[in-house]
Amino acid sequence: MNLSPVPTAVRYAAAPQSQQVTDWAPRIAWVIGLLLVVALVYWLMREGWKWRSVLQSDLPELPQAPAGPGEPRLTMTGRYHGSTTAGQWLDRIVAHGLGARSRVELTLTEHGVGVVRPGANDFFIPAGRLRGARLDKGIAGKVLTEDGLLVITWEHGDRLLDSGFRSDRAAEHAAWLDALRAMSTGTASGTASGTADEPHGTTEAAATKHHEEGAR
């Protein structure tokens, strides 16, 4: 009888190993916990959005384009990135759908700026309510490249608003900037004294300071 240990060792080595049993309970609990956290964050954001809308309920309905808007001087397609209180780039305006980012089509006429937003509320900025324009890098918490946004400052009700737009062709911003400044009247109050939040402002001085010092 062959009692050599070598074949025995080979037999043990070749024997199939039992697979480790996966304990699914901790994994399922972790996934459920993560989903609950995500749901809580979403709910808090939604409630914060609703509360901000209530606080801004005094904002009048958005002006609409006149029946005869006039001959287009400039047009632009791009994205609407939101509106804020003028000079306060994080104070987002959400009333009347102004907080919803969307695609946008802008048309400048002698009467003002038509803002058409597929899937969101359209509105019109009358020429008499234009208060300025600038190139900036962020609005409503959205930060883009330097001078990547065309920001229009306008008066609505008793508030000054900044509305940010980004053209699909950034080279168009310069022509829009010149045309809007030529049409604007008055100055943006609350920023001339230097009280606007850095790095965004509504005056020429604030914009120059922003480009010199950079974003915080």
C-alpha positions as MATLAB code, in Angstrom:
seq = 'MNLSPVPTAVRYAAAPQSQQVTDWAPRIAWVIGLLLVVALVYWLMREGWKWRSVLQSDLPELPQAPAGPGEPRLTMTGRYHGSTTAGQWLDRIVAHGLGARSRVELTLTEHGVGVVRPGANDFFIPAGRLRGARLDKGIAGKVLTEDGLLVITWEHGDRLLDSGFRSDRAAEHAAWLDALRAMSTGTASGTASGTADEPHGTTEAAATKHHEEGAR';
ca = [
       0.000    0.000    0.000;
       1.344    3.429   -0.970;
       1.105    5.746    2.023;
       3.173    8.533    0.520;
       1.993   11.945    1.766;
       2.451   13.568   -1.632;
      -0.713   12.235   -3.327;
      -2.707   13.044   -0.210;
      -1.482   16.669   -0.271;
      -2.309   16.921   -3.926;
      -5.834   15.652   -3.266;
      -6.393   18.253   -0.546;
      -5.024   21.035   -2.740;
      -7.306   20.051   -5.570;
     -10.411   19.843   -3.392;
     -12.906   22.674   -4.121;
     -12.957   25.472   -1.553;
     -16.305   26.604   -0.175;
     -17.105   30.241   -1.149;
     -17.428   32.850    1.548;
     -21.051   33.690    2.228;
     -21.825   37.370    1.572;
     -23.561   39.123    4.432;
     -26.070   41.311    2.588;
     -27.730   42.845    5.630;
     -25.039   45.515    6.331;
     -24.843   46.429    2.648;
     -28.594   46.808    2.294;
     -28.720   48.892    5.474;
     -25.932   51.142    4.151;
     -27.718   51.666    0.816;
     -31.012   52.441    2.553;
     -29.266   54.909    4.855;
     -27.623   56.646    1.881;
     -30.960   56.925    0.069;
     -32.565   58.414    3.175;
     -29.805   61.041    3.421;
     -30.229   61.955   -0.256;
     -33.999   62.203    0.188;
     -33.552   64.418    3.256;
     -31.183   66.767    1.437;
     -33.578   67.005   -1.513;
     -36.511   67.726    0.817;
     -34.556   70.450    2.650;
     -33.578   72.065   -0.655;
     -37.169   71.960   -1.848;
     -38.472   73.485    1.371;
     -35.802   76.180    1.247;
     -36.784   76.973   -2.328;
     -40.463   77.236   -1.338;
     -39.659   79.449    1.643;
     -37.541   81.752   -0.512;
     -40.435   81.994   -2.959;
     -42.748   83.031   -0.099;
     -40.291   85.715    1.013;
     -40.227   87.068   -2.530;
     -43.987   87.000   -3.006;
     -44.038   90.814   -3.196;
     -42.230   90.662   -6.535;
     -44.686   91.650   -9.297;
     -45.547   89.398  -12.220;
     -42.857   89.371  -14.878;
     -43.351   91.873  -17.711;
     -44.272   90.364  -21.070;
     -43.204   91.377  -24.556;
     -45.397   94.010  -26.249;
     -47.579   93.051  -29.188;
     -45.208   94.893  -31.534;
     -41.717   94.275  -30.113;
     -39.962   96.015  -32.984;
     -37.150   95.082  -35.339;
     -34.495   92.837  -33.737;
     -31.153   94.534  -33.252;
     -29.360   91.553  -31.737;
     -30.258   87.934  -31.092;
     -28.613   85.300  -28.938;
     -29.137   81.656  -28.062;
     -27.593   80.143  -24.981;
     -28.429   79.434  -21.364;
     -30.156   81.394  -18.621;
     -28.289   80.848  -15.343;
     -30.586   82.655  -12.916;
     -31.373   86.000  -11.341;
     -30.307   87.537   -8.044;
     -30.698   90.754   -6.114;
     -28.385   93.192   -7.895;
     -24.868   92.976   -6.546;
     -25.632   89.945   -4.357;
     -24.579   87.007   -6.519;
     -25.809   84.369   -4.048;
     -29.190   85.974   -3.243;
     -31.137   83.937   -5.800;
     -34.542   85.142   -6.988;
     -36.906   82.188   -7.430;
     -40.313   83.894   -7.612;
     -42.219   83.585  -10.908;
     -39.828   80.931  -12.196;
     -36.762   83.175  -12.256;
     -34.794   80.588  -10.295;
     -35.061   77.879  -12.962;
     -31.994   77.502  -15.177;
     -32.880   76.810  -18.808;
     -32.060   77.273  -22.439;
     -32.776   80.799  -23.620;
     -33.305   82.903  -26.724;
     -32.633   86.624  -26.309;
     -33.817   89.321  -28.674;
     -32.857   92.974  -28.315;
     -35.135   95.587  -29.857;
     -35.679   99.295  -29.321;
     -38.291   98.367  -26.716;
     -36.109   96.090  -24.590;
     -34.906   92.526  -24.213;
     -37.165   89.568  -24.941;
     -36.289   86.455  -22.935;
     -37.782   83.230  -24.323;
     -37.120   80.113  -22.223;
     -38.304   76.723  -23.493;
     -39.900   74.858  -20.590;
     -39.817   77.903  -18.273;
     -41.476   81.306  -17.924;
     -40.730   83.848  -20.659;
     -40.336   87.481  -19.698;
     -39.416   90.869  -21.109;
     -37.018   93.524  -19.821;
     -38.354   96.925  -20.972;
     -35.721   99.339  -22.224;
     -36.775  101.896  -19.629;
     -35.965   99.443  -16.829;
     -32.460   98.585  -17.979;
     -29.906   99.788  -15.442;
     -26.656   98.321  -16.697;
     -24.773   95.338  -18.051;
     -21.436   93.682  -17.423;
     -19.424   90.552  -18.066;
     -18.894   88.392  -14.999;
     -18.037   84.857  -13.978;
     -20.847   83.753  -11.674;
     -24.430   84.254  -10.584;
     -26.911   82.442   -8.339;
     -24.195   80.086   -7.105;
     -23.097   79.130  -10.642;
     -19.459   79.925  -11.424;
     -18.142   79.837  -14.989;
     -15.003   81.038  -16.720;
     -13.823   84.637  -16.423;
     -16.245   86.943  -18.296;
     -18.279   83.868  -19.211;
     -21.604   85.496  -18.288;
     -23.508   88.438  -19.632;
     -25.245   89.955  -16.610;
     -28.106   92.386  -17.204;
     -29.119   94.657  -14.337;
     -32.729   95.775  -14.493;
     -35.466   97.198  -12.299;
     -38.519   95.121  -11.458;
     -41.026   96.464   -8.979;
     -38.994   98.102   -6.235;
     -36.013   95.785   -6.719;
     -32.902   95.813   -8.834;
     -32.154   92.407  -10.308;
     -29.167   90.830  -11.987;
     -30.001   88.223  -14.633;
     -27.197   86.078  -16.022;
     -26.984   84.687  -19.570;
     -24.321   82.717  -21.397;
     -24.298   82.730  -25.184;
     -23.527   79.625  -27.199;
     -20.985   81.882  -28.919;
     -19.081   83.854  -26.299;
     -17.878   86.369  -28.891;
     -21.421   87.771  -29.020;
     -21.194   89.051  -25.449;
     -19.219   92.174  -26.426;
     -21.838   93.447  -28.877;
     -24.612   92.815  -26.373;
     -22.665   94.580  -23.651;
     -22.208   97.718  -25.748;
     -25.840   97.787  -26.883;
     -27.264   97.249  -23.408;
     -25.064   99.902  -21.850;
     -26.151  102.357  -24.507;
     -29.815  101.647  -23.707;
     -29.461  101.591  -19.916;
     -30.641  104.463  -17.773;
     -29.649  105.436  -14.240;
     -27.258  103.512  -12.012;
     -27.660  100.427   -9.875;
     -28.359  101.610   -6.345;
     -26.843   99.824   -3.414;
     -23.557   99.143   -5.225;
     -22.075  102.548   -5.832;
     -21.033  102.740   -2.210;
     -19.130   99.462   -2.548;
     -21.556   97.359   -0.526;
     -22.046   94.650   -3.155;
     -20.774   91.206   -2.348;
     -17.419   90.403   -3.913;
     -16.548   89.293   -6.503;
     -19.706   90.502   -8.257;
     -21.063   94.028   -8.511;
     -23.296   96.124  -10.748;
     -21.144   99.215  -11.312;
     -18.159   99.702  -13.562;
     -15.964  100.170  -10.490;
     -17.145   96.896   -8.982;
     -16.532   95.036  -12.230;
     -13.042   96.533  -12.584;
     -12.209   95.631   -8.992;
     -13.414   92.109   -9.621;
     -11.129   91.650  -12.615;
      -8.160   93.063  -10.688;
      -8.572   91.107   -7.510;
     -10.230   87.902   -8.785;
     -12.895   85.822   -7.137;
     -12.693   85.097   -3.451;
];
